[in-house]
Amino acid sequence: PLSFFSLAPWVPVVGLEIHAQISSNSKLFSGSQVQFAAPPNSLVSFFDASLPGTLPVLNRRCVEAAVMTGLALNCSINKKSLFDRKHYFYADLPAGYQITQQRVPIAVNGSLSYSLCIDNKMSQMVTKTVRIKQIQLEQDSGKSLHDDTRSQTLVDLNRAGVGLMEVVMEPDMCCGEEAAAAVRELQLILQTLGSSQAVMAEGQLRVDANVSVHHPGEPYGVRTEVKNINSMRFLAKAIDYEIQRQIEELENGGTILNETRAFDSKLGCTVPMRDKEGKQDYRFMPEPNLPPLILYDTKSLPANMNHQQVINIDWILERLPDLPSVKRKKLVEQYGILPEHSFTLLNEDGLAEFFESVVKQTQMKPKKVIGWILKDLLSYLKQHSLTVKESPVSSFLLADLLNLLEKKEISSTAAKQVLAELWKGEGKTPLEIVKEQKLELLQDQKELEQICQAVIDGQENE
């Protein structure tokens, strides 16, 4: 799909808007529970349904999660941010407006560094940076389920009012691969912080991509927006397809419409949803029921203030965990593994912990352990669509096997045979399998070598 880069003089430009669902037990402005796949309309308070006279109450946890995310993405945190109403009419938005942060969001001017391979070679990685324009807090809308056979739409308001962080990236990327790498890094950061579980399959991370093309030195072209992309693979494909489509359209003398498109994953192409020519007027206005959100740092914190009533930015900063980039660096320095291997370890949930656990329990050098983890363990798990936590071979069993190999009690061929048996998950230890399969050849050989050596030593002494 990247062959179009040879078609210069076109320069593609990609910017992203990412909605991440905040990990919180309750919604942004109401006490309703947040739970995926609950029965329809079972988690809806009077406020979520917009009954007259109901008022929003801001969820402290959601504010802390947004501050934490802003700090992790090198943003400036605004000590005073404001809430606004964004008006539009849709069946799953009962109030007729969404509460968001249009004028002064909670965090601004950040950056995200991400790495990607050149020509699909893991050994050739390049690090790039995308600027973060802002992070804002906003409510999610409900969900419309279109029943075509009966020509009706059913509305589920369970999701209405769930807290979102919208992360707006500047148009600093130029292809689908870059966008997918940046979103993957953001996903890892959110999961490390615990500010969002960011599971795309559950709609906890949704991406809108703005795409345009232009000639070098000329102003940016007309952009289209590809909405609601919900998988990393589709993100790269949708963007690359859209770049290719725009170039072909312009080279054939056509024009690009400022429109919203959707990615059809079955057809592998983007399709028009609605045009933006008559720009929708959201009639933004200040949210009258919420005061400005005021945050403090250690310097500005009033002495007599109740700590439960305020949020201290410095307190959150001090408690930030190690971010993925720092973890990778530590893995490389501590274990002497290759940088590209540190990426693979962190990209798979729980794999870095599995690797470290094996290293602690075996005498084998980490550089050799990583080979077994990536070539044998990971390829088996991928083949059988298993997560690291679902592995039939525990870190203890793998370490046990690698110890036998390291002590030269079995050959590497025998070790592979033992591993094949361990995958069956029958609860046997590597040693039991070795004995069952009569693989103790090296042990006998070792004894034979020792006897021969003793004979040679004895002859030399005489």
DOTORBA-685942 format. One record per residue (C-alpha): chain; x, y, z; residue number from 1. Coordinates in Angstrom, 3 decimals. Layout:
N
   chain          u          v          w     n
       A          X          Y          Z   NUM
...
***
This chain:
462
   chain          u          v          w     n
       A      0.000      0.000      0.000     1
       A      2.966      2.361      0.379     2
       A      3.942      2.259     -3.289     3
       A      2.385      5.696     -3.778     4
       A      5.428      7.339     -2.170     5
       A      7.224      6.708     -5.449     6
       A      4.513      8.850     -7.075     7
       A      5.995     12.073     -5.576     8
       A      5.479     15.049     -5.767     9
       A      2.589     14.366     -3.373    10
       A      3.094     14.867      0.367    11
       A      0.542     13.084      2.576    12
       A     -0.431     14.672      5.908    13
       A     -2.111     12.762      8.762    14
       A     -3.483     14.089     12.066    15
       A     -5.361     12.044     14.666    16
       A     -8.100     12.599     17.219    17
       A     -8.259      9.759     19.737    18
       A    -11.070      9.123     22.221    19
       A     -9.914      7.048     25.198    20
       A    -12.477      5.818     27.719    21
       A    -11.333      6.659     31.251    22
       A    -10.963      3.721     33.646    23
       A    -13.474      4.694     36.308    24
       A    -16.222      2.861     38.197    25
       A    -18.746      5.618     37.507    26
       A    -19.539      8.105     34.731    27
       A    -18.088     11.589     34.240    28
       A    -20.979     13.578     35.716    29
       A    -23.238     10.958     37.352    30
       A    -22.988      8.068     39.791    31
       A    -24.070      5.431     37.232    32
       A    -21.831      2.408     36.988    33
       A    -19.598      1.830     33.949    34
       A    -19.650     -1.748     32.680    35
       A    -19.097     -3.230     29.225    36
       A    -21.902     -5.359     27.719    37
       A    -24.404     -4.776     30.548    38
       A    -28.087     -5.298     29.593    39
       A    -29.314     -2.312     27.511    40
       A    -30.383      0.769     29.501    41
       A    -29.588     -0.882     32.851    42
       A    -26.931      1.698     33.852    43
       A    -28.752      4.999     33.276    44
       A    -29.290      7.661     35.941    45
       A    -31.816     10.528     35.670    46
       A    -28.937     12.818     34.617    47
       A    -27.776     10.399     31.863    48
       A    -31.335     10.375     30.494    49
       A    -31.413     14.212     30.699    50
       A    -34.504     14.439     32.866    51
       A    -35.328     18.102     33.664    52
       A    -33.778     19.502     36.844    53
       A    -30.828     17.060     36.981    54
       A    -27.340     18.533     37.424    55
       A    -23.819     17.296     36.601    56
       A    -21.389     16.421     39.426    57
       A    -17.772     16.100     38.251    58
       A    -16.028     12.754     38.899    59
       A    -12.686     13.318     40.666    60
       A    -11.176     10.074     39.331    61
       A    -11.720     11.184     35.717    62
       A     -9.944     14.502     36.356    63
       A     -6.970     12.732     37.961    64
       A     -6.739     10.294     35.024    65
       A     -6.681     13.190     32.531    66
       A     -3.992     15.050     34.539    67
       A     -1.894     11.873     34.768    68
       A     -2.205     11.282     31.011    69
       A     -1.331     14.911     30.269    70
       A      1.816     14.709     32.414    71
       A      2.876     11.427     30.776    72
       A      2.521     13.099     27.354    73
       A      4.674     16.101     28.376    74
       A      1.702     18.501     28.345    75
       A      1.213     21.720     30.276    76
       A     -1.674     21.192     32.691    77
       A     -4.054     24.156     32.795    78
       A     -4.736     25.105     36.403    79
       A     -8.040     26.546     35.221    80
       A    -10.025     24.713     32.550    81
       A    -13.604     25.239     31.382    82
       A    -16.542     23.091     30.309    83
       A    -18.672     23.821     27.232    84
       A    -21.815     22.538     25.593    85
       A    -21.478     21.214     22.039    86
       A    -24.947     21.043     20.457    87
       A    -26.060     18.466     17.931    88
       A    -29.201     16.377     17.587    89
       A    -28.976     12.637     17.508    90
       A    -31.141      9.863     18.959    91
       A    -28.467      8.679     21.416    92
       A    -27.742     12.176     22.791    93
       A    -30.833     12.841     24.930    94
       A    -29.797     16.346     26.082    95
       A    -29.212     17.550     22.516    96
       A    -25.687     18.572     23.528    97
       A    -22.449     17.015     24.798    98
       A    -20.456     18.495     27.689    99
       A    -16.845     18.899     26.511   100
       A    -13.886     21.332     26.830   101
       A    -13.756     23.430     23.675   102
       A    -12.165     26.727     24.799   103
       A     -9.755     25.846     27.612   104
       A     -9.025     22.103     27.889   105
       A     -7.336     20.388     30.845   106
       A     -3.949     19.863     29.096   107
       A     -2.148     21.423     26.096   108
       A      1.117     21.415     24.080   109
       A      2.518     17.939     24.676   110
       A      4.467     15.393     22.636   111
       A      4.579     11.644     22.098   112
       A      7.661      9.766     20.885   113
       A      7.101      6.480     19.097   114
       A      9.276      4.047     17.127   115
       A      8.701      2.141     13.931   116
       A     10.654     -0.293     11.762   117
       A     12.132      0.668      8.413   118
       A     11.148     -1.791      5.636   119
       A      9.624     -4.154      8.227   120
       A     13.080     -4.863      9.650   121
       A     12.969     -4.993     13.447   122
       A     16.722     -4.295     13.556   123
       A     16.238     -0.934     11.826   124
       A     14.078      1.241     14.021   125
       A     13.556      4.966     13.810   126
       A     12.096      7.167     16.572   127
       A      9.675      9.944     15.653   128
       A      7.705     12.520     17.639   129
       A      4.152     13.745     17.186   130
       A      2.977     16.938     18.905   131
       A     -0.082     16.730     21.127   132
       A     -2.286     19.788     20.663   133
       A     -4.564     19.141     23.649   134
       A     -6.323     16.660     25.915   135
       A     -9.911     17.409     26.869   136
       A    -12.496     15.772     29.114   137
       A    -15.891     14.987     27.616   138
       A    -18.918     12.712     27.891   139
       A    -19.526      9.779     25.597   140
       A    -22.861      9.519     23.785   141
       A    -25.199      6.542     23.920   142
       A    -25.344      3.828     21.278   143
       A    -27.845      3.575     18.390   144
       A    -28.623      0.085     17.110   145
       A    -30.117      0.222     13.630   146
       A    -32.606     -2.543     12.875   147
       A    -32.937     -2.406      9.078   148
       A    -35.467     -5.211      8.770   149
       A    -38.017     -3.320     10.887   150
       A    -36.773      0.128      9.780   151
       A    -36.263      1.239     13.351   152
       A    -33.430      2.414     15.592   153
       A    -33.047      1.206     19.168   154
       A    -31.174      3.376     21.657   155
       A    -29.012      2.071     24.531   156
       A    -27.964      4.818     26.980   157
       A    -25.586      2.692     29.112   158
       A    -22.607      4.431     27.499   159
       A    -24.173      7.925     27.667   160
       A    -22.098     10.070     30.021   161
       A    -19.107      7.708     30.309   162
       A    -15.904      9.769     30.784   163
       A    -13.639     10.215     27.753   164
       A    -10.280     11.864     27.213   165
       A     -9.941     13.234     23.704   166
       A     -6.273     13.368     22.686   167
       A     -5.805     15.683     19.684   168
       A     -2.560     15.156     17.740   169
       A     -1.078     17.714     15.329   170
       A     -0.821     16.674     11.622   171
       A      2.783     15.452     12.010   172
       A      2.450     12.019     10.399   173
       A      2.547     10.926      6.775   174
       A      1.287      7.327      6.519   175
       A     -0.803      4.612      8.146   176
       A      2.198      2.855      9.649   177
       A      3.282      5.989     11.534   178
       A     -0.247      6.614     12.811   179
       A     -0.643      2.999     13.999   180
       A      2.753      3.102     15.767   181
       A      1.842      6.379     17.534   182
       A     -1.565      5.043     18.642   183
       A      0.004      1.772     19.831   184
       A      2.499      3.730     21.966   185
       A     -0.308      5.890     23.365   186
       A     -2.291      2.719     24.145   187
       A      0.683      1.265     26.080   188
       A      1.103      4.533     28.022   189
       A     -2.607      4.654     28.962   190
       A     -2.512      1.003     30.090   191
       A      0.686      1.576     32.100   192
       A     -0.862      4.605     33.838   193
       A     -4.167      2.778     34.366   194
       A     -5.957      5.901     33.100   195
       A     -7.674      3.824     30.384   196
       A     -7.797      0.100     29.640   197
       A     -7.736      1.212     25.984   198
       A     -9.159     -2.071     24.642   199
       A    -10.068     -1.230     21.061   200
       A    -12.357     -4.261     20.691   201
       A    -14.551     -2.857     23.491   202
       A    -14.655      0.657     22.027   203
       A    -12.383      2.047     24.766   204
       A    -10.039      3.555     22.179   205
       A    -11.534      5.025     19.002   206
       A     -9.557      6.918     16.384   207
       A    -10.593      9.600     13.865   208
       A     -7.954     10.287     11.198   209
       A     -7.689     13.556      9.241   210
       A     -5.970     12.957      5.901   211
       A     -4.881     15.316      3.095   212
       A     -2.251     15.462      0.327   213
       A     -0.430     18.418     -1.276   214
       A      2.608     19.255     -3.417   215
       A      5.832     20.174     -1.561   216
       A      5.957     23.877     -0.703   217
       A      2.221     24.365     -1.290   218
       A     -0.492     24.826      1.387   219
       A     -2.125     21.711      2.826   220
       A     -4.801     20.138      0.626   221
       A     -8.492     19.670      1.463   222
       A     -8.754     17.092      4.223   223
       A    -11.175     14.267      4.803   224
       A    -11.935     12.706      8.168   225
       A    -12.094      8.913      8.537   226
       A    -14.256      8.315     11.621   227
       A    -14.337      5.722     14.395   228
       A    -11.540      3.339     13.429   229
       A    -11.451      0.634     16.093   230
       A     -8.406     -1.530     15.327   231
       A     -4.716     -0.853     14.826   232
       A     -4.606     -2.882     11.595   233
       A     -7.615     -1.075     10.115   234
       A     -6.142      2.294     11.147   235
       A     -3.035      1.808      8.975   236
       A     -5.087      0.385      6.088   237
       A     -7.733      3.133      6.202   238
       A     -5.152      5.942      6.161   239
       A     -3.031      4.393      3.390   240
       A     -6.130      3.736      1.282   241
       A     -7.362      7.305      1.783   242
       A     -3.966      8.803      0.806   243
       A     -3.897      6.639     -2.328   244
       A     -7.528      7.563     -3.171   245
       A     -6.893     11.300     -2.843   246
       A     -3.740     11.180     -4.998   247
       A     -5.527      9.220     -7.744   248
       A     -8.546     11.556     -7.586   249
       A     -6.333     14.675     -7.954   250
       A     -4.141     13.156    -10.684   251
       A     -7.302     12.356    -12.676   252
       A     -8.360     16.020    -12.466   253
       A    -10.930     15.517     -9.703   254
       A    -11.349     17.425     -6.447   255
       A    -11.306     16.281     -2.815   256
       A    -14.418     17.028     -0.791   257
       A    -14.177     18.105      2.826   258
       A    -16.222     15.127      4.027   259
       A    -16.506     12.518      6.727   260
       A    -15.782      8.955      5.613   261
       A    -15.918      5.526      7.217   262
       A    -13.568      2.584      6.667   263
       A    -15.262     -0.547      5.334   264
       A    -12.983     -3.318      6.619   265
       A    -14.597     -5.995      4.402   266
       A    -14.007     -4.016      1.210   267
       A    -10.734     -2.500      2.486   268
       A    -11.740      1.008      1.413   269
       A    -13.156      4.265      2.817   270
       A    -16.740      5.230      1.945   271
       A    -18.476      8.642      2.268   272
       A    -20.687      9.194      5.356   273
       A    -21.636     12.871      5.206   274
       A    -20.101     16.021      3.729   275
       A    -18.838     18.892      5.823   276
       A    -19.371     21.552      3.169   277
       A    -22.254     23.072      5.117   278
       A    -20.096     23.158      8.247   279
       A    -22.137     21.968     11.201   280
       A    -22.676     24.749     13.726   281
       A    -22.231     23.177     17.152   282
       A    -23.239     26.468     18.842   283
       A    -20.614     26.084     21.560   284
       A    -21.506     27.833     24.809   285
       A    -20.130     27.739     28.366   286
       A    -21.691     24.934     30.456   287
       A    -23.750     26.953     32.983   288
       A    -24.040     24.115     35.539   289
       A    -20.294     23.556     36.036   290
       A    -17.872     26.084     37.539   291
       A    -14.318     26.368     36.116   292
       A    -12.177     23.332     37.022   293
       A     -9.381     24.615     39.285   294
       A     -6.249     22.502     39.886   295
       A     -3.306     23.244     42.184   296
       A      0.379     22.458     42.517   297
       A      2.413     22.425     45.733   298
       A      3.228     26.141     45.403   299
       A     -0.329     27.331     44.811   300
       A     -2.037     24.993     47.306   301
       A     -3.692     27.078     50.049   302
       A     -2.532     26.066     53.535   303
       A     -5.997     25.594     55.057   304
       A     -7.419     23.665     52.058   305
       A     -8.860     20.172     52.625   306
       A     -6.729     17.826     50.483   307
       A     -9.789     15.700     49.665   308
       A    -11.382     18.704     47.967   309
       A     -8.541     19.593     45.581   310
       A     -6.275     17.952     43.022   311
       A     -2.534     18.551     43.372   312
       A     -0.698     18.198     40.014   313
       A      2.702     17.708     41.724   314
       A      1.317     14.876     43.867   315
       A      0.198     13.059     40.688   316
       A      3.527     13.781     38.948   317
       A      5.535     12.209     41.795   318
       A      3.485      9.008     41.521   319
       A      3.745      8.474     37.753   320
       A      4.929      4.909     37.016   321
       A      7.796      4.098     34.624   322
       A      6.512      4.726     31.100   323
       A      7.070      2.155     28.300   324
       A     10.101      4.045     26.890   325
       A     11.818      3.942     30.313   326
       A     10.912      0.262     30.806   327
       A     12.438     -0.616     27.421   328
       A     15.640      1.230     28.259   329
       A     15.896     -0.616     31.583   330
       A     15.354     -4.010     29.910   331
       A     18.138     -3.278     27.391   332
       A     20.563     -2.020     30.086   333
       A     19.791     -4.679     32.685   334
       A     19.715     -7.764     30.459   335
       A     21.843     -6.750     27.468   336
       A     19.049     -7.604     25.015   337
       A     18.554     -5.864     21.657   338
       A     16.384     -2.690     21.619   339
       A     13.979     -4.272     19.111   340
       A     13.446     -7.206     21.499   341
       A     12.477     -4.777     24.260   342
       A      9.679     -3.496     21.977   343
       A      8.318     -7.009     21.414   344
       A      8.446     -7.738     25.161   345
       A      6.374     -4.653     26.011   346
       A      3.984     -4.938     23.061   347
       A      2.581     -8.231     24.354   348
       A      0.685     -7.829     27.612   349
       A      2.539     -9.637     30.419   350
       A      5.470    -10.825     28.259   351
       A      8.117     -8.597     29.898   352
       A      7.100     -9.902     33.349   353
       A      7.190    -13.496     32.031   354
       A     10.700    -12.949     30.606   355
       A     12.019    -11.414     33.841   356
       A     10.512    -14.238     35.876   357
       A     12.262    -16.872     33.694   358
       A     15.591    -14.984     33.900   359
       A     15.385    -14.939     37.729   360
       A     14.820    -18.715     37.871   361
       A     17.455    -19.875     35.406   362
       A     21.231    -19.816     35.014   363
       A     20.913    -19.216     31.283   364
       A     22.037    -15.807     30.010   365
       A     19.141    -13.377     29.283   366
       A     20.282    -13.066     25.651   367
       A     19.674    -16.800     25.163   368
       A     16.434    -16.778     27.181   369
       A     14.970    -14.085     24.911   370
       A     15.372    -16.408     21.905   371
       A     13.256    -19.083     23.564   372
       A     10.669    -16.515     24.679   373
       A     10.269    -14.828     21.289   374
       A     10.812    -17.739     18.882   375
       A      9.160    -20.579     20.777   376
       A      6.793    -19.193     23.409   377
       A      5.432    -16.188     21.484   378
       A      5.046    -17.956     18.136   379
       A      3.135    -20.811     19.835   380
       A      0.820    -18.359     21.647   381
       A      0.133    -16.405     18.446   382
       A     -0.503    -19.597     16.485   383
       A     -3.116    -20.670     19.055   384
       A     -4.495    -17.131     19.694   385
       A     -3.535    -17.263     23.376   386
       A     -2.442    -14.419     25.662   387
       A      0.691    -14.705     27.800   388
       A     -1.506    -15.265     30.869   389
       A     -3.168    -18.227     29.114   390
       A      0.151    -19.944     28.295   391
       A      0.086    -23.687     29.159   392
       A      3.815    -23.379     29.977   393
       A      4.471    -21.268     33.084   394
       A      7.642    -19.216     33.582   395
       A      8.661    -21.776     36.245   396
       A      8.402    -24.738     33.807   397
       A     10.264    -22.906     31.031   398
       A     13.025    -21.902     33.481   399
       A     13.238    -25.549     34.630   400
       A     13.679    -26.703     31.031   401
       A     16.290    -24.035     30.239   402
       A     18.251    -25.049     33.349   403
       A     18.463    -28.644     32.068   404
       A     19.727    -27.282     28.747   405
       A     22.190    -24.890     30.394   406
       A     23.647    -27.700     32.564   407
       A     24.078    -29.666     29.329   408
       A     21.873    -32.434     30.664   409
       A     19.871    -32.397     27.431   410
       A     20.538    -31.178     23.897   411
       A     18.644    -28.253     22.347   412
       A     16.870    -30.729     20.038   413
       A     15.693    -32.678     23.095   414
       A     14.665    -29.396     24.772   415
       A     12.401    -28.600     21.808   416
       A     10.818    -32.066     22.140   417
       A     10.237    -31.478     25.868   418
       A      8.688    -28.082     25.140   419
       A      6.324    -29.691     22.615   420
       A      5.159    -32.039     25.415   421
       A      4.862    -29.169     27.919   422
       A      2.454    -27.345     25.558   423
       A     -0.042    -30.165     26.163   424
       A     -0.419    -28.777     29.693   425
       A     -0.532    -32.174     31.412   426
       A      1.199    -30.901     34.543   427
       A      4.439    -32.877     34.030   428
       A      7.830    -31.349     34.817   429
       A     10.535    -31.163     32.130   430
       A     12.568    -33.811     33.995   431
       A      9.630    -36.238     34.060   432
       A      9.166    -35.772     30.323   433
       A     12.905    -36.298     29.725   434
       A     12.745    -39.623     31.585   435
       A      9.499    -40.694     29.904   436
       A     10.835    -39.942     26.441   437
       A     14.239    -41.499     27.305   438
       A     16.015    -38.264     26.351   439
       A     18.804    -38.557     28.950   440
       A     21.449    -39.164     26.308   441
       A     23.635    -36.243     27.261   442
       A     23.679    -37.276     30.935   443
       A     25.037    -40.735     29.978   444
       A     27.429    -39.099     27.524   445
       A     28.634    -36.727     30.249   446
       A     29.371    -39.603     32.614   447
       A     31.219    -41.398     29.817   448
       A     33.276    -38.248     29.126   449
       A     34.104    -37.954     32.853   450
       A     35.284    -41.584     32.989   451
       A     37.433    -41.104     29.868   452
       A     38.882    -37.876     31.306   453
       A     39.698    -39.633     34.605   454
       A     41.493    -42.429     32.672   455
       A     43.476    -39.829     30.656   456
       A     44.343    -37.875     33.834   457
       A     45.451    -41.104     35.536   458
       A     47.726    -42.029     32.627   459
       A     49.297    -38.565     32.605   460
       A     49.993    -38.742     36.338   461
       A     51.837    -42.035     35.902   462
***
